[in-house]
Amino acid sequence: MASGASGGAGGRVEVLQGTLDLIVLRALSTMGPQHAYGLAARLEQVSDHPLMLNQGTLYPALVRLEQRGWIKGAWQKTENNRDAKYYAITRAGTRALARQTERWRRLAGLVDRLLTGPA
């Protein structure tokens, strides 16, 4: 599992390995270009705070997605006039998002059947 969020008494949710890419692609497809800090803050807010991403989790995912050509980064000024790399989903990323979403739905359905079916 990815170490971007921790489980336990605080109610944090662990991100399964491989799902962070899907979450980032979906966020960029709906929110438009974002810098890493803004993306992490927005994901935490949307998840109602159980999903807390740290730099050691988010940045490798962004690099991996950029290397695959699914997102593209460009340096811009933030609202605070600081330089930050903004990431946007590419056409290939949009296609990957559709494939990964379908894959996730099939997997979630399988896990649900296994958990709710007869033992």
C-alpha positions as CSV (number, residue, x, y, z in Angstrom):
1,M,0.0,0.0,0.0
2,A,1.1,3.5,-0.6
3,S,2.2,5.4,2.5
4,G,0.4,8.6,1.6
5,A,-2.3,8.1,4.1
6,S,-2.4,6.2,7.3
7,G,-5.1,4.1,8.9
8,G,-5.9,3.9,12.5
9,A,-7.8,5.7,15.2
10,G,-7.6,9.0,13.3
11,G,-9.8,7.7,10.5
12,R,-7.2,8.1,7.8
13,V,-7.6,6.0,4.7
14,E,-4.7,4.1,3.2
15,V,-4.4,4.5,-0.6
16,L,-4.1,1.1,-2.3
17,Q,-1.0,0.9,-4.5
18,G,-2.1,1.8,-8.1
19,T,-5.2,3.8,-7.1
20,L,-3.3,7.1,-6.6
21,D,-2.7,7.4,-10.3
22,L,-6.5,7.0,-10.9
23,I,-7.3,9.6,-8.2
24,V,-4.8,12.1,-9.6
25,L,-6.0,11.6,-13.2
26,R,-9.6,12.1,-12.2
27,A,-8.9,15.2,-10.1
28,L,-7.0,16.8,-13.0
29,S,-9.7,15.9,-15.5
30,T,-12.4,17.6,-13.3
31,M,-10.4,20.5,-11.7
32,G,-8.1,21.5,-14.6
33,P,-4.4,22.2,-14.1
34,Q,-3.1,22.1,-10.5
35,H,0.2,22.4,-8.7
36,A,1.1,19.5,-6.4
37,Y,0.3,21.3,-3.1
38,G,-3.0,22.6,-4.4
39,L,-3.9,19.1,-5.7
40,A,-3.1,17.5,-2.4
41,A,-5.1,20.1,-0.5
42,R,-8.1,19.7,-2.8
43,L,-8.0,15.9,-2.6
44,E,-7.9,16.1,1.2
45,Q,-10.8,18.5,1.2
46,V,-12.9,16.5,-1.2
47,S,-12.3,13.3,0.7
48,D,-13.5,15.1,3.9
49,H,-10.0,14.8,5.3
50,P,-9.4,11.0,5.7
51,L,-7.1,11.1,2.6
52,M,-3.9,12.9,3.5
53,L,-1.2,12.8,0.8
54,N,2.4,13.6,1.6
55,Q,5.2,14.7,-0.8
56,G,6.8,11.3,-0.7
57,T,3.6,9.8,-2.1
58,L,2.2,12.5,-4.5
59,Y,5.4,13.6,-6.2
60,P,6.4,10.1,-7.4
61,A,2.9,9.6,-8.7
62,L,3.1,12.9,-10.6
63,V,6.5,11.9,-12.1
64,R,5.3,8.5,-13.1
65,L,2.2,9.9,-14.8
66,E,4.2,12.5,-16.6
67,Q,6.7,9.9,-17.8
68,R,3.8,7.8,-19.2
69,G,2.5,10.9,-21.0
70,W,-0.7,10.9,-19.1
71,I,-0.1,14.4,-17.6
72,K,2.0,17.3,-18.6
73,G,3.7,19.7,-16.3
74,A,4.5,23.4,-17.0
75,W,6.0,26.0,-14.7
76,Q,3.7,28.9,-13.8
77,K,3.2,31.5,-11.1
78,T,0.9,30.5,-8.2
79,E,-1.7,32.9,-6.8
80,N,1.0,33.9,-4.3
81,N,3.4,34.8,-7.2
82,R,5.6,31.7,-6.5
83,D,6.9,29.4,-9.2
84,A,5.2,26.0,-9.2
85,K,4.8,23.2,-11.7
86,Y,1.2,22.9,-12.8
87,Y,0.0,19.5,-14.0
88,A,-2.7,19.0,-16.6
89,I,-4.1,15.8,-18.0
90,T,-3.3,14.9,-21.6
91,R,-5.4,13.2,-24.3
92,A,-3.6,10.0,-23.5
93,G,-4.3,10.6,-19.8
94,T,-8.0,11.0,-20.5
95,R,-8.0,7.7,-22.4
96,A,-6.0,6.0,-19.6
97,L,-8.5,7.5,-17.0
98,A,-11.4,5.8,-18.8
99,R,-9.5,2.4,-18.9
100,Q,-8.3,2.7,-15.3
101,T,-11.8,3.7,-14.1
102,E,-13.3,0.6,-15.8
103,R,-10.6,-1.6,-14.3
104,W,-11.2,-0.2,-10.9
105,R,-14.9,-0.7,-11.1
106,R,-14.5,-4.3,-12.1
107,L,-12.0,-4.9,-9.3
108,A,-14.2,-3.1,-6.7
109,G,-17.2,-5.2,-7.9
110,L,-15.2,-8.4,-7.5
111,V,-14.0,-7.5,-4.0
112,D,-17.5,-6.6,-3.0
113,R,-18.9,-9.9,-4.2
114,L,-16.1,-11.8,-2.3
115,L,-16.8,-9.9,0.9
116,T,-20.6,-10.2,0.8
117,G,-20.9,-13.7,-0.7
118,P,-21.1,-16.9,1.3
119,A,-18.0,-17.8,3.2
